[in-house]
Amino acid sequence: MYNDKLHISGFSDEISSDFVTQLQAVSKLGMKYLSLRGIDGRNIGEYTLEEIQQTVLPKLTEYEIAVSSIGAPIGKIFITDDEGFAQQLTMLDRLCQIANVLNCKYIRIFSFYIPKGEDADQYNSKVISQINQFAAIAAKYNVILLHENEKDIFGDIARRCYEMLEAVQSPYFKAIFDFANFVQCGENTWECYQLLKPHIEYIHIKDAVSTSQQNVVCGTGEGKIKEILTDVIANGYEGFLTLEPHLVLFDSLKDLELEAAEHIIKDDKGITGEEAYALQFHALVDLLQSIEKEAE
């Protein structure tokens, strides 16, 4: 079996909007973790602490599933939206309390949408200022914010991710490495990995091809997932590999993408969310076993 220092998690709302269905599917695969984002058709950011304690935590306990990260919508607003930012400071404080209740160390965030046609670099200082405010809240609760290199945000390319991480320099603000998003931004993932390696705390397993911009099963695209994971493992990485297949359209997707998301989803040939999730899981396990065999 693959390295026991690696833990496979995943955004289980890609399975179904129904939380119990998510938990059942994850358990069936033998997984012990999930990333909490969409719960019964609502985003985690909409939940109160009491609702999590009363309705979500008991189900997690029943199925013996732990939470690897909270997939928050923090930072998915325009950098020019000052009112929205103020609201997100309040939301993040609540999500940090939720993370503590769930015994979860990580919250996934973003670095703000840039107005169309504008140069992202001109917002460098404002982005860093606002991320510092996020990190200060996380520090109060001993939670680590994980920045995802998402399309259309300030930190969509590796250079800006690096500049931001270096400027913030907080133990409460680290990097997620998302292969597919870098591919879809025209980046070379190996070069991105080399630049960001000191800051990478968490890894998303998502692959893509640049020609069509579509997401594909991990290891079959241009993400260089096997090469990078080989290096990650050789360098002693201990932590999460989180499935985010994006192989079929799912309910939460409309909240995740700035523009229509249909074009990034590979023709699904009628498979369900659960089947797509299992497909990605088994492809990752096969990759890890292959890496382990080659290292012997």
C-alpha positions as CSV (number, residue, x, y, z in Angstrom):
1,M,0.0,0.0,0.0
2,Y,1.0,3.6,-0.4
3,N,3.1,5.6,2.1
4,D,1.3,5.7,5.5
5,K,2.5,9.3,6.0
6,L,0.2,10.4,3.2
7,H,-3.6,10.7,3.9
8,I,-6.1,10.8,1.1
9,S,-8.9,13.3,1.6
10,G,-11.3,14.9,-0.9
11,F,-14.0,17.5,-1.5
12,S,-16.9,15.1,-0.9
13,D,-19.5,17.5,-2.2
14,E,-18.4,16.4,-5.7
15,I,-20.1,13.0,-4.8
16,S,-23.5,14.5,-3.9
17,S,-25.0,17.5,-2.2
18,D,-26.5,15.2,0.4
19,F,-24.1,14.9,3.3
20,V,-25.0,11.4,4.4
21,T,-24.5,10.2,0.8
22,Q,-21.0,11.8,0.9
23,L,-20.1,10.1,4.1
24,Q,-21.3,6.7,2.9
25,A,-19.3,7.0,-0.4
26,V,-16.2,8.1,1.4
27,S,-16.5,5.2,3.9
28,K,-17.0,2.7,1.1
29,L,-13.6,3.7,-0.3
30,G,-12.0,3.2,3.0
31,M,-11.1,6.9,3.4
32,K,-10.8,8.5,6.8
33,Y,-10.9,12.1,5.9
34,L,-12.9,14.6,3.8
35,S,-12.6,18.3,3.0
36,L,-15.8,20.1,4.1
37,R,-17.2,22.5,1.6
38,G,-20.8,21.8,0.5
39,I,-23.1,20.2,3.1
40,D,-26.7,19.4,2.2
41,G,-26.7,22.0,-0.6
42,R,-25.2,24.8,1.5
43,N,-21.7,26.1,1.6
44,I,-19.8,25.7,4.9
45,G,-19.5,29.5,5.0
46,E,-23.3,29.7,5.6
47,Y,-23.3,27.5,8.7
48,T,-23.3,28.7,12.2
49,L,-21.1,27.1,14.9
50,E,-24.3,25.7,16.5
51,E,-25.5,24.0,13.3
52,I,-22.1,22.3,12.9
53,Q,-22.1,21.1,16.5
54,Q,-25.7,19.8,16.3
55,T,-26.0,18.5,12.7
56,V,-22.6,18.0,11.1
57,L,-20.3,16.8,13.8
58,P,-22.6,13.9,15.0
59,K,-22.7,12.5,11.4
60,L,-18.9,12.8,11.1
61,T,-18.6,10.9,14.4
62,E,-21.1,8.3,13.4
63,Y,-19.1,7.5,10.2
64,E,-15.7,7.9,11.9
65,I,-14.6,10.5,9.3
66,A,-12.3,13.4,10.2
67,V,-12.0,16.8,8.4
68,S,-8.7,17.5,6.7
69,S,-9.6,21.0,5.7
70,I,-12.5,23.4,5.4
71,G,-13.2,24.5,1.8
72,A,-14.1,28.1,2.6
73,P,-15.1,30.8,0.1
74,I,-12.8,33.2,1.9
75,G,-11.0,35.4,-0.7
76,K,-13.5,34.6,-3.4
77,I,-14.6,38.2,-3.8
78,F,-13.3,41.0,-5.9
79,I,-10.3,42.8,-4.4
80,T,-12.2,46.1,-5.0
81,D,-15.1,44.9,-2.8
82,D,-14.3,46.5,0.6
83,E,-17.8,45.8,2.1
84,G,-17.5,42.1,1.1
85,F,-14.0,41.9,2.7
86,A,-15.4,43.2,6.0
87,Q,-18.1,40.5,5.9
88,Q,-15.4,37.9,5.2
89,L,-13.4,38.9,8.2
90,T,-16.5,38.0,10.3
91,M,-17.1,34.8,8.4
92,L,-13.4,33.7,8.8
93,D,-13.6,34.2,12.6
94,R,-16.7,31.9,12.7
95,L,-15.0,29.3,10.4
96,C,-11.9,29.3,12.6
97,Q,-14.2,28.5,15.6
98,I,-15.8,25.7,13.5
99,A,-12.4,24.4,12.6
100,N,-11.5,24.1,16.3
101,V,-14.7,22.3,17.0
102,L,-14.0,19.9,14.2
103,N,-10.4,19.4,15.3
104,C,-9.4,20.6,11.8
105,K,-6.1,22.4,11.3
106,Y,-6.6,23.9,7.9
107,I,-9.0,26.4,6.1
108,R,-8.6,26.8,2.3
109,I,-8.8,30.4,1.1
110,F,-8.2,32.4,-2.1
111,S,-6.5,35.8,-2.9
112,F,-9.3,37.7,-4.5
113,Y,-10.7,38.1,-8.0
114,I,-9.1,40.8,-10.1
115,P,-11.4,43.1,-12.2
116,K,-11.5,41.9,-15.8
117,G,-8.9,43.5,-18.0
118,E,-6.9,44.9,-15.1
119,D,-3.3,44.1,-14.1
120,A,-3.2,41.9,-11.1
121,D,0.2,43.2,-10.0
122,Q,-1.2,46.6,-9.3
123,Y,-3.2,45.1,-6.4
124,N,-0.1,43.5,-4.8
125,S,0.0,45.6,-1.6
126,K,-3.8,45.5,-1.0
127,V,-3.9,41.7,-1.4
128,I,-1.0,41.3,1.0
129,S,-2.6,43.7,3.5
130,Q,-5.9,41.8,3.4
131,I,-4.3,38.4,3.6
132,N,-2.4,39.6,6.7
133,Q,-5.7,40.5,8.3
134,F,-7.0,37.0,7.5
135,A,-3.8,35.5,9.0
136,A,-4.2,37.5,12.2
137,I,-7.6,36.0,12.7
138,A,-6.3,32.5,12.0
139,A,-3.5,33.0,14.5
140,K,-6.0,33.6,17.3
141,Y,-7.4,30.1,16.8
142,N,-4.1,28.3,15.8
143,V,-5.6,27.5,12.4
144,I,-3.5,27.5,9.2
145,L,-4.9,29.2,6.1
146,L,-4.1,27.4,2.9
147,H,-4.0,29.5,-0.3
148,E,-5.3,27.7,-3.4
149,N,-3.8,28.9,-6.7
150,E,-7.2,29.4,-8.4
151,K,-7.9,30.8,-11.9
152,D,-8.8,34.5,-12.1
153,I,-7.5,35.5,-8.7
154,F,-4.4,37.4,-7.7
155,G,-2.5,34.2,-6.9
156,D,-3.3,32.4,-10.1
157,I,0.3,32.0,-11.2
158,A,3.3,30.8,-9.3
159,R,5.2,34.1,-9.3
160,R,2.4,36.0,-7.6
161,C,1.8,33.1,-5.2
162,Y,5.5,33.2,-4.2
163,E,5.5,37.0,-3.8
164,M,2.5,36.9,-1.6
165,L,3.7,34.0,0.6
166,E,7.1,35.6,1.0
167,A,5.6,39.0,1.9
168,V,3.1,37.6,4.4
169,Q,5.6,35.2,6.0
170,S,3.1,33.8,8.5
171,P,3.1,30.3,10.0
172,Y,-0.7,30.7,9.7
173,F,-0.6,31.2,5.9
174,K,0.7,28.4,3.6
175,A,0.3,27.2,0.1
176,I,-1.9,24.5,-1.5
177,F,-0.4,23.1,-4.7
178,D,-3.2,22.6,-7.3
179,F,-1.8,21.0,-10.5
180,A,-4.8,21.6,-12.7
181,N,-5.3,25.3,-11.9
182,F,-1.6,26.0,-12.9
183,V,-2.1,24.0,-16.1
184,Q,-5.2,26.0,-16.9
185,C,-3.3,29.3,-16.3
186,G,-0.6,28.2,-18.8
187,E,2.0,27.5,-16.2
188,N,4.6,24.7,-16.1
189,T,3.7,22.8,-13.0
190,W,7.2,21.4,-12.3
191,E,8.6,25.0,-12.4
192,C,5.7,26.1,-10.1
193,Y,6.5,23.3,-7.7
194,Q,10.2,24.2,-7.6
195,L,9.5,27.8,-6.8
196,L,6.8,27.2,-4.2
197,K,8.2,24.0,-2.6
198,P,9.2,25.7,0.7
199,H,5.7,27.0,1.2
200,I,3.7,24.0,0.2
201,E,1.6,22.6,3.1
202,Y,-1.2,20.7,1.3
203,I,-1.8,19.2,-2.1
204,H,-4.9,19.1,-4.3
205,I,-5.2,16.1,-6.7
206,K,-6.7,17.6,-9.8
207,D,-5.3,17.3,-13.4
208,A,-6.0,19.1,-16.6
209,V,-5.0,19.5,-20.3
210,S,-4.1,22.9,-21.7
211,T,-5.5,22.4,-25.2
212,S,-9.1,22.1,-24.1
213,Q,-8.7,23.5,-20.5
214,Q,-10.6,20.4,-19.3
215,N,-10.1,18.5,-16.1
216,V,-9.1,14.9,-16.6
217,V,-8.3,11.9,-14.3
218,C,-5.2,12.5,-12.3
219,G,-2.0,11.3,-14.0
220,T,-3.5,11.6,-17.5
221,G,-3.1,15.4,-18.0
222,E,-0.3,17.9,-18.1
223,G,0.0,18.4,-14.3
224,K,3.1,16.2,-14.0
225,I,1.4,14.7,-10.9
226,K,3.5,11.6,-10.8
227,E,6.8,13.4,-11.2
228,I,6.0,16.0,-8.6
229,L,4.5,13.5,-6.1
230,T,7.7,11.4,-6.5
231,D,9.7,14.3,-5.4
232,V,7.3,15.3,-2.7
233,I,7.4,11.8,-1.2
234,A,11.2,11.6,-1.5
235,N,11.5,14.8,0.4
236,G,9.5,13.4,3.3
237,Y,6.1,15.1,2.8
238,E,3.6,14.1,5.5
239,G,0.1,15.3,5.0
240,F,-2.9,15.3,2.8
241,L,-3.5,14.6,-0.8
242,T,-7.0,15.9,-1.4
243,L,-9.2,14.7,-4.3
244,E,-10.9,17.5,-6.3
245,P,-11.7,15.6,-9.4
246,H,-13.9,18.1,-11.3
247,L,-14.8,15.3,-13.7
248,V,-18.6,15.8,-13.6
249,L,-20.8,18.8,-13.0
250,F,-21.8,19.0,-9.3
251,D,-24.1,21.3,-7.3
252,S,-21.4,23.3,-5.6
253,L,-19.5,24.1,-8.8
254,K,-21.7,27.1,-9.6
255,D,-20.3,28.7,-6.4
256,L,-16.7,27.9,-7.2
257,E,-16.1,29.4,-10.7
258,L,-16.2,33.0,-11.7
259,E,-17.5,32.2,-15.1
260,A,-19.5,29.2,-16.5
261,A,-17.8,26.0,-15.5
262,E,-19.1,23.6,-18.1
263,H,-16.1,24.0,-20.4
264,I,-13.6,22.8,-17.7
265,I,-15.4,19.5,-17.1
266,K,-14.4,16.5,-19.2
267,D,-17.2,14.8,-21.0
268,D,-18.4,12.6,-18.3
269,K,-20.0,9.7,-20.3
270,G,-22.8,9.5,-17.9
271,I,-20.9,8.7,-14.8
272,T,-22.2,9.9,-11.4
273,G,-20.4,12.1,-8.9
274,E,-19.7,9.0,-6.7
275,E,-18.2,7.1,-9.7
276,A,-16.1,10.1,-10.7
277,Y,-14.8,10.4,-7.1
278,A,-14.0,6.7,-6.9
279,L,-12.2,6.9,-10.3
280,Q,-10.0,9.7,-9.1
281,F,-9.3,7.9,-5.8
282,H,-8.2,4.7,-7.5
283,A,-6.1,6.5,-10.0
284,L,-4.3,8.3,-7.2
285,V,-3.8,5.0,-5.3
286,D,-2.4,3.4,-8.4
287,L,0.0,6.4,-8.9
288,L,1.2,6.2,-5.3
289,Q,1.8,2.4,-5.5
290,S,3.7,2.9,-8.8
291,I,5.9,5.6,-7.2
292,E,6.5,3.3,-4.2
293,K,7.4,0.4,-6.4
294,E,9.9,2.5,-8.4
295,A,11.5,3.7,-5.2
296,E,12.3,0.1,-4.0
